[in-house]
Amino acid sequence: MARVQIDAELLVVEKVVQLKPVSKTVKGGRKRRFSSLVVVGDGNGHVGVGMGKSASVPDAIRKGSQRAQKNLIEVPIVHTTVPHMVVGRTGAARVMLKPASPGTGVIAGPAARAVVEAAGIKDILTKSLGSDNAINNVYAVLDGLRQMQKATTVAARRGKELKDLAVPTALKDASLYEPRQPQLPADYQVEEKPNRVREDSKGNRGRSRSPQGGGNRRPPRQR
């Protein structure tokens, strides 16, 4: 499924799945850093995953969040669950995603729960069938969500009408597969930033720069 671009202000869900220290041996010794695995989403059919590394914890989380925002995908959601069963794979990790009836809730481990909740899925059954590595499980769930197909897309590819597909009657409503628009949070307000105009010592408005782009830099000292 193709990537989508959404304003960062709409991604109201941000979860840190894993945060751990990592070290690298260099000539001067060990270089200690932090690695983060972050999941972002709008809770309405869009989710992304990213990893970040930095010498400080806040910077590692910020980098992971920025990378996740650049790798968003659109997840087809039917009512409150996924349209069909699929098995996502990444490395040695395999995660089964299965639709669930309303009221079931999210039956998943910590890694899979972070992804499906950020995508806005309320009812789903998941099962880890391989490695329990958190990073691989998160990307396996993302791979499974990327494999999800809409019934309207399948019907168009086969040259049939939606009512002719061998799917449950509840899934033959074309309005269920309309693209979801990101929703603004209830307390979201647009802040208007005033235009700031600077004046120099002579009263000229704006910022003056030299033709060479040096600005107010001092000339090099003569030796």
C-alpha positions as CSV (number, residue, x, y, z in Angstrom):
1,M,0.0,0.0,0.0
2,A,1.3,3.4,-1.0
3,R,2.5,5.9,1.6
4,V,0.4,8.9,2.5
5,Q,1.2,12.3,3.7
6,I,-0.6,13.8,6.7
7,D,0.0,17.0,8.7
8,A,1.9,16.2,11.8
9,E,-0.7,18.1,13.9
10,L,-3.3,15.4,13.0
11,L,-1.2,12.5,14.4
12,V,-2.6,12.6,17.9
13,V,-1.4,9.1,18.9
14,E,2.3,8.6,19.6
15,K,3.6,5.6,21.5
16,V,7.1,4.6,22.4
17,V,7.3,0.8,22.0
18,Q,10.9,0.4,22.9
19,L,13.6,2.5,24.3
20,K,17.0,1.0,25.1
21,P,20.7,2.0,25.4
22,V,23.0,0.9,22.6
23,S,26.8,1.2,22.4
24,K,29.4,1.3,19.7
25,T,33.0,0.5,20.1
26,V,35.3,3.1,18.6
27,K,39.0,3.9,18.8
28,G,38.6,6.0,21.9
29,G,36.3,3.5,23.7
30,R,32.6,2.8,23.7
31,K,30.1,5.4,22.4
32,R,26.8,5.1,24.3
33,R,23.6,6.1,22.6
34,F,19.8,5.5,22.9
35,S,17.6,3.7,20.4
36,S,13.8,4.2,20.2
37,L,11.0,2.6,18.3
38,V,8.0,4.9,17.9
39,V,4.5,4.4,16.5
40,V,2.4,7.3,15.4
41,G,-1.1,7.5,14.0
42,D,-4.3,9.6,13.9
43,G,-6.6,6.9,15.2
44,N,-8.6,7.0,12.0
45,G,-6.9,4.6,9.6
46,H,-3.4,6.0,9.3
47,V,-0.3,4.6,11.1
48,G,3.5,4.7,10.8
49,V,6.5,3.3,12.5
50,G,10.0,4.7,12.8
51,M,13.3,4.2,14.7
52,G,15.6,6.9,16.0
53,K,19.0,7.0,17.6
54,S,20.7,9.8,19.5
55,A,22.9,10.5,22.5
56,S,19.9,11.8,24.5
57,V,16.5,10.2,25.1
58,P,14.3,13.1,23.9
59,D,16.3,13.4,20.6
60,A,16.0,9.7,20.0
61,I,12.2,9.8,20.5
62,R,11.9,12.9,18.3
63,K,13.9,11.3,15.5
64,G,11.8,8.1,15.7
65,S,8.6,10.1,15.6
66,Q,9.8,12.1,12.6
67,R,10.7,9.0,10.6
68,A,7.4,7.4,11.5
69,Q,5.6,10.4,10.1
70,K,7.4,10.0,6.8
71,N,6.3,6.3,6.5
72,L,2.5,6.5,7.1
73,I,0.2,4.0,5.4
74,E,-3.6,3.9,5.1
75,V,-5.3,1.0,6.8
76,P,-8.7,-0.2,5.5
77,I,-11.0,-0.4,8.5
78,V,-14.5,-2.0,8.2
79,H,-16.6,-0.7,11.1
80,T,-14.2,-1.3,14.0
81,T,-12.1,-4.2,12.7
82,V,-10.0,-5.3,9.7
83,P,-11.7,-6.6,6.5
84,H,-10.0,-10.1,6.4
85,M,-7.4,-12.3,8.0
86,V,-3.7,-12.0,7.1
87,V,-0.3,-13.0,8.3
88,G,2.4,-10.3,8.4
89,R,6.1,-11.3,8.2
90,T,9.3,-9.6,9.0
91,G,12.5,-11.6,9.6
92,A,11.7,-14.5,11.9
93,A,8.6,-12.8,13.3
94,R,5.1,-13.7,12.1
95,V,1.9,-12.1,13.4
96,M,-1.6,-13.2,12.5
97,L,-4.3,-10.5,12.2
98,K,-7.9,-11.7,12.3
99,P,-11.2,-9.7,12.3
100,A,-13.2,-9.7,15.5
101,S,-16.9,-9.0,16.3
102,P,-17.8,-5.7,17.9
103,G,-17.0,-5.6,21.7
104,T,-14.1,-8.0,21.5
105,G,-11.5,-5.3,22.0
106,V,-7.8,-5.5,21.0
107,I,-6.4,-8.9,21.8
108,A,-2.7,-8.4,21.2
109,G,0.7,-8.1,22.8
110,P,2.4,-4.9,23.7
111,A,4.1,-4.5,20.3
112,A,1.0,-5.3,18.1
113,R,-1.3,-3.4,20.4
114,A,0.6,-0.1,19.9
115,V,0.3,-0.4,16.1
116,V,-3.4,-1.4,15.8
117,E,-4.5,1.2,18.4
118,A,-2.6,3.9,16.7
119,A,-4.4,2.9,13.4
120,G,-7.8,3.2,15.1
121,I,-8.7,-0.5,15.1
122,K,-11.0,-1.2,18.1
123,D,-11.7,-5.0,17.7
124,I,-9.1,-7.4,16.4
125,L,-7.5,-10.8,17.2
126,T,-3.8,-11.2,16.9
127,K,-1.3,-14.0,17.5
128,S,2.5,-14.0,17.4
129,L,3.6,-17.1,15.5
130,G,7.4,-16.6,15.5
131,S,10.1,-14.5,17.2
132,D,9.1,-12.3,20.1
133,N,11.5,-9.5,19.1
134,A,9.6,-6.2,19.6
135,I,11.1,-4.5,16.5
136,N,10.3,-7.4,14.2
137,N,6.8,-7.8,15.6
138,V,6.0,-4.2,15.1
139,Y,7.1,-4.3,11.5
140,A,5.3,-7.6,11.0
141,V,2.0,-6.1,12.1
142,L,2.7,-3.1,9.8
143,D,3.4,-5.6,6.9
144,G,0.1,-7.3,7.7
145,L,-1.9,-4.1,7.6
146,R,-0.1,-3.1,4.4
147,Q,-1.4,-6.4,2.8
148,M,-5.1,-5.6,3.7
149,Q,-7.2,-5.2,0.6
150,K,-10.5,-3.5,0.1
151,A,-13.4,-5.5,-1.5
152,T,-14.0,-2.8,-4.0
153,T,-10.3,-3.0,-5.2
154,V,-10.5,-6.8,-5.5
155,A,-13.8,-6.6,-7.5
156,A,-12.3,-4.1,-9.9
157,R,-9.2,-6.2,-10.4
158,R,-11.3,-9.3,-11.2
159,G,-13.7,-7.4,-13.4
160,K,-16.7,-8.2,-11.2
161,E,-19.2,-6.3,-9.2
162,L,-19.0,-6.0,-5.4
163,K,-22.2,-8.0,-4.9
164,D,-20.7,-11.0,-6.9
165,L,-17.8,-11.5,-4.6
166,A,-17.8,-14.4,-2.2
167,V,-17.6,-12.2,0.9
168,P,-20.0,-11.8,3.8
169,T,-23.1,-9.7,3.1
170,A,-22.0,-7.1,5.7
171,L,-18.9,-6.4,3.6
172,K,-20.7,-5.8,0.3
173,D,-21.5,-2.1,1.2
174,A,-19.3,0.1,-0.9
175,S,-19.5,3.0,1.6
176,L,-17.4,1.0,4.1
177,Y,-14.4,1.3,1.9
178,E,-14.4,5.0,1.3
179,P,-11.1,6.7,2.2
180,R,-11.0,8.1,5.8
181,Q,-10.1,11.7,6.2
182,P,-7.8,12.6,9.1
183,Q,-9.8,14.2,12.0
184,L,-8.7,17.2,14.0
185,P,-8.7,16.7,17.8
186,A,-11.5,18.5,19.7
187,D,-9.2,20.9,21.4
188,Y,-7.2,21.8,18.3
189,Q,-6.8,25.5,17.5
190,V,-5.0,27.2,14.7
191,E,-2.4,29.6,16.0
192,E,-1.8,32.7,13.9
193,K,1.8,33.8,14.0
194,P,2.4,37.6,13.6
195,N,4.8,38.7,10.9
196,R,7.9,40.0,12.6
197,V,9.7,42.8,10.9
198,R,13.1,43.9,12.2
199,E,14.5,47.4,12.0
200,D,18.2,48.2,11.9
201,S,19.9,51.1,13.7
202,K,19.1,53.4,10.7
203,G,15.4,52.7,10.8
204,N,15.4,50.5,7.7
205,R,12.8,47.7,7.8
206,G,13.9,44.2,7.0
207,R,17.3,42.5,7.3
208,S,20.1,43.7,5.1
209,R,22.7,41.4,3.9
210,S,25.9,41.9,1.9
211,P,26.0,40.8,-1.7
212,Q,28.3,37.9,-0.7
213,G,25.8,36.6,1.9
214,G,28.0,37.4,4.8
215,G,25.4,39.4,6.9
216,N,26.9,41.1,9.9
217,R,30.0,39.0,10.1
218,R,33.3,40.6,11.0
219,P,36.0,40.8,8.3
220,P,38.8,38.3,8.6
221,R,41.7,39.4,10.8
222,Q,44.8,40.4,8.9
223,R,48.0,38.5,9.9
